[in-house]
Every structure is written in structure tokens, then in C-alpha cells.
Amino acid sequence: MTLQERPNDMTSRLTKRFALSTTLAVIVGLSSPLDVSAQGAFSPAITVNDQVVTNYEIDQRARLLTIMNTPGDTYSEARKQLIDDRLKVQAARIAGVSVPEEGVQAGLAEFAQRVNMQPDEMLKALASEGIDEETMRDFITSGVTWRGFVQARFGGSVQISEEEIDRAVASNTGAGGLRVLLSEIVIPMTPQTQGQVMGLAQQLSEIRSFEDFEQAAITYSQSPTKDDGGRIQWMSVTNLPPQLRPLIAALSPGEVTAPVQLPNAVALFQMRRVEESNRPAPRYSEIDYAMYYLAGGRTPETLAQARDIANRIDRCDDLYGIAKDLPPEVLFRESQAPGEIPRDIALELAKMDDNEISTALTTANGQTLIMLMLCGRTAEFGEELSRDEVAAALRNQRLDNFAESYLSQLRAQAHIIEQ
């Protein structure tokens, strides 16, 4: 699918480099920037523990999120992010953590590198879209400050064992043909329910019995596996998104992951069984998949329409015939590296065989059903990860979980007034 052309080459390049979930943004609809002239650009929109977020800041962040092709309502997401940013910086200030100017510049350079630009080139491209340099600096400063705070507060608590590294190395290289039998709980989450849902997920992550996890899946999960107690069939660990492989491979039977954040949901996985063989499992360089969008969400009528389409197709190419007289945004097909695929989509693809169809996902507002079809996987024979790289990945994942849990506590304790 082609993005709307931008007025200059730099902005076009910036936008294309950010395009990971463009089709969702088209289907759900990007919100219009806030009319700050009508509401007062610098009048308070939100107060977070007596610290103000202005209408102008929200408008600027929404513009930035639009450039980054953030799916869903960018205005609502901007409000949520700015509340979180205030909480993060406040927590860091109380702890005595601050970021020098060199740290901000390094953060800008790191971010610009992701889109193959120099920092000044990126800022110029953003300015052409009406996004101030200060908006980008605030975005970077919040992230760098929070990273420093999390490291200072939780870094000493994270210990990675040699056994965890051994299993994670095997999962990333395909050595030993590691297969896992998992159960899952997937709980929907909105900005309004995030604190409550994350609190519940933290409690569920402490489960250690198969029976308790099964009952929790039936009670709380919204995944299609809920009626079967969350059980997923055997899969190779190399089918999983790269970010999750170390986390899953480090589990022993009965153990549950820390909460894993997905777009608009949180997931937990319990290890039921693990098998190793001498036959290596393949790693994949690319995954080819298609998404066909059906208006109506998970209504009986829409699900019946999806079943009818599934009965008429055998492979992904057949979807082009189904969609030939419909708007182009109804069908999205892409080949991406596993680490580039949005995590909720990647997790669903991990459970699937070639040409299999899933109707487990919807767009962010739940109004559009996604028919997800796995077209194929391209095997890779690359270099093995070093033990240091694997240990760092495990450590970062654990720190991320600590950080998200603490941020949920900050939200729950904060005094937030929205105008």
C-alpha cells in the first residue's frame, strides 16, 4: 500500500521508514490535529500532579505520531503518551536522575539513524510538517530520562543465569530444534483500563499451576484459545517474534512470563512442555503474510463472511481475486523480517502454517475484523548470536517489564485532571 506523498523528498523518506502499520492507520482513520486556535494553544488540556500539558503539546505530539504512522486515534494516543511522559520525568526528578545535553543529542542521533538521516536533516523534515524541534526534543528527552531512571532503580535487581542464556541461545540459532507447548492469556487494554489490566496481569504472572492458568484463561482471556484453557499447539521457538524467544526459552514447565505488551492488549504465556532434538529448527529472514479487512468486527455476520471467503481460497494470491473490485486498502500484503512485524500479528503468525487463516485479530477500535493469512516463511542461515547479545536481550526484556509495572503504579497513584 502507498502512503500519501509528502511535499519534499526528506519527509517522504522519513514517513516511509516509519511505515510499519500503515494499513491499520488507514482502516481505523487518523484523527485530525486538534484545532488549537479554537481551544487556546497554550491553555491547559491535562494536569498531571499539578504539572500542565497544553493543547499545543497534544497537537504537536499527534502530528509526530501521524508521521510515524501510529495506527488508531493519534490524538488520544498523544494525550496518553504525554501523561506518561510527565509521570516518567517526575519520577526521575524525585530520584535525582537527569539527562545532560549530550544525552539528548545522542538520543536524537540514534533516532535519526533509524530513518537513515542526520539529526538536522530529520528535524528539517519534521519542521516541513509543522512539527517543532522542541517537540522532538521533548519526545527524546522523556525516553532517555526514563531509560536512565529504570536502569538506576531496577538494574541491580536483574540477574540472568547461565542456564537461561543456554536455552535462549538455542532458541535463536535453531540449535537443538527447541519446541515449546504453551498456553496463553490475552487481555484487551485501553488507555482507560491500562492500570487495572496491568495490575491483573502482574498477579496472573505469579501463577505456577497448569489448572490455575487454564481457569484464568477461561475467565480473562479474549483469545480464541480461551475456551480450551489458552492452550496453543506445539511450535518451534524460532516461529516466535525474535523479541520473545529469550523470554519463552528461559521458562521451565509451569512458569509464566511477565506481562508482554501488545497493541491494545497484554499477554502472558505459560510453559507446559519443552522438547529438544538434534535436528536444528530453521530461522526465518522474512515472513510473507496478508491481511484482509472486513467491516463489522467480530459480529456473527462478519465472522460468517470470513468463513465464506476462507472456503473459497487456497493461498494468499487468491485474495487478490476476492478484493479486485474493492478499495485497495481492504487488502494488505507484506514480506517483512520477523522483528519488523507488529507483535500481535507476529504472535498470531507464529501459531500458523503456510496458507492458514486466522480471524483472532481486529483493528484497535474493534470495528474491523482482520483475516490474517500466512503466505510463507523464508529460511535464513545466518550467524549465531553471541552469549553477550542474548544476555543483553534477556536483561532488557526484564527491565522493560519492571518499567511497565512501575509506570502502571505511577498512573494509579497520580492526580490527573483532563479538561
Protein Blocks (a to p, Z undefined) as FASTA:
>chain_A
ZZdddfbfklmmmmmmmmmblmmmmmnopaddddfklnopkbcfbdcehiacdfklmmmm
mmmmmmnopghjfklmmmmmmmmmmmmmmmmmmnopacdfklmmmmmmmmmmmnopafkl
mmmmmmmnopafklmmmmmmmmmmmmmmmmmmmmmmpccdfklmmmmmmmmnopoiiacd
dddddddddfklmmmmmmmmmmmmmpcbfklmmmmmmmmmccfklmnnopacdddfklpc
fklmmmmmmpcehiacdddddehiacddddfbdcddfbdcdddfbdcddddddehijafk
lmmmmmmmmmmpcbfklmmmmmmmgcfklpccddddfklpcfklmmmmmmpcehiacfkb
ccfkopaccddddfbdcddddddddfklmmmmmmmmmmmmmmmmmmmmmmmmpccddZZ
